[in-house]
Amino acid sequence: MMTIQETAAFLKAQDGILLLTHVRPDGDTVGSAAALCQALRDLGKTAYLLPNPELTATYAPYAAPYLAPEGWEPRSAVTVDIADAHLLPENALPYADSIVLAIDHHSSHRPFAPRVCLDGEAAAAGEVVYEIVRLLTPVTPRIALPLYVAISTDTGCFVYSNTTAATHRIAAALLEVLDAAQVAAVNKALFRTKSKTRLAMESRMISGMTLHDGGRVAVTEIPLALREELHATEADIEDLASLASQVEGVDCGITLRELRPGVVKISVRSGFRINASDVCARLGGGGHRGAAGATVEGTLPEVKDAILAAVAAEEA
């Protein structure tokens, strides 16, 4: 395990770096990678992000300036916000043997790189990257904006239980170098704008929601048929995992998304009563105490039974 200082020193000695983001990329992995890429470039390094085939329109603008051109060959690769090798996108697998460093904030991290910089107490990988970047170069607006995206998305705009005093201190430091209009635009786009398809998706999910454990556990589902019926894009589905946990009286929200026939993605959002990471670990997944996930084989009814059994086992 490497310290922040050791990680910064190691990166200063590298060049030709390819930054890798995880499958179904969110704002944390994209924003963190973009900010680190800009910092490395400010040091005079050659650095790019590997294009992620699942990148949505929501986060594409933050990755766009840094995407590796076709045919470019890196000397080494660095992962950001990836807790397990199986979370690498398909097009990142050829670079698996080139990974020299993993930067992460998941306490359930399963080491796959020879060097790991991990802070399991950080609310977002963006917090870890911020501390590294500060030792590399001044935090400019071009670095601060994607870092703000990273941290704000993983904290639900600073309302999730993973938000700490350190989170707010870092956010305040980023706001010091950002234009207020930039921040307002990010907050509007990420947290206060929904497509009509997204609203229809939420309506159908809520209408089909089931309550368990005396109303403390809620389960919502996104079957393939629903996505096809509504012609929903990946952007329409992003961050729907938090919907079930918003219901009054619920302290454990479970979202089941059918990725393809026979494969279901589980997302768990919980309060302090249930450890989401421990629940998902029972099904081969992991994450954080308040937010975790797993991808398992089975039909939606089968996976629903399995995750409810896992929750019950953790409560026992």
N, C-alpha and C positions, 0 to 999 in steps of 0.2 A: 504494500500500500504506500502510495506517495503522498507527501504533503503538498499543499498549494505551492510553496516555495520550490520544492523539487520538481513539480510539474512545470512551472514556469521556466525554470532553468533548462529542463529537458527540451521544451518546445523551442527555446532560443537556439538550441543546437541543431534543430531539424530544418529541413527545406524540402520542397516538392511534396507537400502534405495534402492528402485527400481526406476530407471530413465526411463521415458517414452518419446518416440519420436513420431512425428506425421505421419499421413498417407502419402504415397508416400514420404518417408523420403529423404531429401536433405542433402547436406554437412553441413549446419548450425545446424540442429537438431541433426544429428549423431555426428559431431565433438564436439559440445558443451556438449552433454551428455557424450561422451567418456572422454573428458578432466575433467569434473566435477567428473566423476566416479573415475578417477585416483587420483585426488586431495583428494577425500574422503578416498580412500584406503591408500594414503600416511599419512593420519591422523590416520590410524589404524581402520577405519570404514569398515564395510561390505557393499559393494555396487555393484550393477549390473545394466545392461541395460536389459529391456525386449526385447527379440528377436522380430524384426519387420518383419512381413510376406512379406512386400513389399520392403525390403532392397535389393538394386541392387549390382551387383559386383563392381560398382564404389566406393561405400562407405563401403562395407562389411569389408574390412581390418581394418578400424578404429574402428568398433564396436566389431569385433571378440574377442579381449582379455577380453571383459567385459560382455559378454552375460550371463544371468542368467541360471544356470543349471535347468533342469526339476525337479519340485517338491520343489524348494526353495521358502520359504514363507517370504515376506518382512514384516517389521513392518510399513513402510510408503512408499508413492510414491511421486516423484517429477517430474513435467513435464518441458521440456525444448523446447522453441520455438513453443509452442502450444497456439494459440490465441483463441481457442474456443473448448469446450468439444466435439463437433461433429467431430473434427479433430483427436480424439483418434482412433488408430487402433482397430479393432474388439477384438483382444486378450487382449487389455488394459482395456476394459470396466469392467471386474470383479474387477479391482483395483480402479475404479472411486471414491468409497467412502473412499479409503485410501490416496487419494492425499492431501498432507498437504501444498504443496508449488508449485506455478507456476512461472517459470522464463521466461521472454519473452521480445520482443522488438517491438511487433506490436501495433501501436497506436489504432488499432481497437479491441484490446483485450477485450473479453467478460468474465468477472471473473467467474470462476467455482471452484476455490480453496479458502480455508479460508485465505491463505496468498499469496500475489502476489508481485514479484519483477519485476517491469516493467520500461524500459527506451525506450520510443517511439522514441527517437532521435537517438538511436544506429542503426548502419547499419546492425548489425547482433546480434543474441543472443550470439554469441561467444564473443562479446565485453562486454556484461553484465557478462557472466561467467568469463571472464578474471579478471574483477574487483573483483568479489567474491573470486575467487581462490587465488588472491594475498593476501587476508586477512586470508587464510586458511593454505597455504603451499607455499614453493618456486615453481616457475614456471619452472619445469624441461623440458627436451626435450620431454618426454612422454606426458606431458600436452600441450606443445607448438605446437606440430605437429597437433593434431586434432583441436586445436583452430585456427591455420593458415588455415586449411581446411575449418572450419566453416566461418571465416570472408572472406576469398578469394572467396568462392563460392557465398555468398550472395551479394558480391559487383562486381561480374563478373571479378575477378582478379583486383579489385580496379579501375574499370572504370565506374561503374554505378553512377548515380547522388546522391545516398545515401552515397557515400564515403565522409568522413569528415577528417579534420586534426586529430581528435581523432583516427579515423580508422588507419591512417598511423602511428601514434605514437604507437598504440598497436601492429601493424604488425612489426614495427621496434624492439620493445621489444622482440617479439617472435623470430625474426630473430637473435637476439643477442645470443640465446641459441640453435639455430638449425644449423645443418650442411648444407652448401650451396647445397650439392648434394641432400639432402632430399627435400629441397624446390624446386629445379629444377625438381625433379621427380614428385612432386605433381603438379606443374604448367603444366608440359608436359602431365600428365595423365588427368587432369581435363579440361585444356583449349586449348591444342594443339594436341589432338588425337581424331579422329573420325573413327568409323567403316564404312565399305563400305555400310552397311545397313543404317547407320545414314546419310551418304551423299546422298543416294538415297531418303531417307525420306525428307530431306531438299529440294532436287530438285523438288519432286512432290508437296511439300507444296508451294514452290515459283511459280511453274507453275499454281497452282490453286488459287493463292492469288488474292484478290480483293482490290481495293483502293476506298476510300470514302472521303468525306469532302475535295474535291479539292486535293486529294492525300496525305492528312496529316494523315489519318487513314488507316491502312492496316489490313486485316483479313486473317489469314491462318487457315487451317483446318486439323485435323488428324482423319479421319473417321476410324471406326473399320475395315472396308474392306481393307483400305490401310495398316494398321498394319499387318493384316492377310496375305495380298498379299506379303509383304516384309519379313514376319516372324520376325518382329521387337520385340526386348525385351524391358523391361523397361529402361535398360541402353541406348538403342538406342534412346529413346524418351526424356530422361532427358534434361532439360534446353532448349528445343526447343521453349519455350515461348518468348525468346529474339530475335528470327529470324526475325519476321515481323518488329520489331522496328529498325532493322539495314538498312532498305531500305532508300535510299536517299529521303529526303523530308518528311519522316514519323516521326511524333512525338507521335503517339499512336499506338502501335502494339498490336493486339488482336489475341490470338491463341485459337481455339476451339478444344478440344479433346473429342471425343466420348468415354466415359468410358465403357458404355454398352448401349444397345438399350434404347433410351428414357432418357438418363442421359449424360450431357455434362459438362466438366470442362472448365471454362473460365479462361484464364490468360491474364492480361493486363499489358503492360509495357509502361510507358508514360514519356514525358518530363515535363517541368514546366507548360505547357498550360493546361493540364488536370490532375485532381487528380484521380489516378487509384483507390484508396481506396474508394472514394466517388462514383465513377462509379459502382464498384462492390457491394457496400453496397445497391444500388438500387435493386440488385438481390439476396440479402441475404448473400453476401460475405463481404470481407474486405481485409485489408493488409496495405500497405504503400502508400504514395503519388505516388511514381514512379513504384511500383510493387504490384499488388493485384490480387485476384482471387475469383471465386465463382463456386459452383457446382449446376447446376439447371436441372430440368426436362424439356424434350422437344427434338424435332429433331434438327439436326444441322441447317437447315434453320430457324426454329423457334427461336432458341437461338441466332443465328446471328442477326436476326431482333431485338431481345430484347436488346442485348448488344449495338448495334448501336443506338437504341433509348435512352438507358441510357447515352451514350456518348453525344448525341445531347442535352439531357436534362441538362447535366452538363455544356455544352457550352452556353446554353441559358441565 
